[in-house]
């Protein structure tokens, strides 16, 4: 989700925003809001998606669904850090 929403990895996000790793409250408010909206969208998409197949296939379906939801959310928030 972090890579889709912000175009970087988690470590880079915290470094670039001068947040403390593992403490979302230290991220800019826009980033916190993006995570909340992204997680909410992903949860709704996952609940509406039939996840089936073997363990590896289910795992990939979950990843794909979360990435798709995150991609839709990322355009809502402006990034200026």
C-alpha positions in Angstrom: 0.0 0.0 0.0 2.8 2.4 0.9 4.5 2.1 -2.5 1.1 2.6 -4.4 0.0 5.5 -2.3 3.3 7.4 -2.0 5.6 6.0 -4.7 8.2 4.9 -2.2 8.8 2.3 0.4 7.9 2.6 4.1 11.4 3.4 5.2 11.8 6.1 2.6 8.4 7.6 3.5 9.4 8.0 7.2 12.8 9.3 6.3 11.5 11.9 3.7 8.8 13.1 6.1 11.1 13.0 9.2 8.6 10.7 10.9 9.6 8.0 13.5 9.5 4.6 11.9 6.5 2.6 13.2 4.7 5.6 14.5 2.1 6.9 12.0 1.2 9.8 14.2 4.6 11.3 13.3 3.7 11.3 9.6 2.1 14.4 7.9 -1.7 14.5 8.3 -2.2 14.0 4.6 -0.2 10.7 4.8 -2.1 9.5 7.8 -5.4 10.3 6.1 -4.2 8.5 2.9 -3.4 5.4 4.9 -6.8 5.5 6.7 -8.7 5.9 3.4 -6.5 3.3 1.6 -7.1 0.8 4.3 -10.8 1.4 4.4 -11.0 1.1 0.6 -8.9 -2.1 0.6 -11.1 -3.6 3.4 -14.3 -3.0 1.5 -12.8 -4.3 -1.7 -11.5 -7.5 0.0 -14.9 -8.1 1.6 -16.5 -7.9 -1.8 -13.9 -10.1 -3.5 -14.1 -13.9 -3.6 -10.6 -15.0 -2.6 -10.0 -18.6 -3.6 -7.3 -21.0 -4.8 -4.3 -22.3 -3.0 -2.4 -20.3 -0.3 -0.1 -18.6 -2.8 -3.0 -17.7 -5.1 -5.0 -16.3 -2.3 -2.1 -14.3 -1.1 -1.6 -12.8 -4.5 -5.3 -12.0 -4.9 -5.1 -10.1 -1.6 -2.0 -8.2 -2.7 -3.6 -7.3 -6.0 -6.8 -6.1 -4.4 -5.0 -3.9 -1.9 -2.8 -2.5 -4.6 -5.8 -1.7 -6.8 -7.7 0.0 -4.0 -4.5 2.0 -3.1 -4.1 3.1 -6.7 -7.6 4.5 -6.7 -7.1 6.4 -3.4 -3.7 7.9 -4.2 -5.1 10.6 -6.6 -7.2 12.1 -3.7 -4.3 13.4 -1.7 -1.7 16.0 -2.7 1.9 15.2 -1.8 4.2 18.1 -1.2 7.1 16.9 0.9 
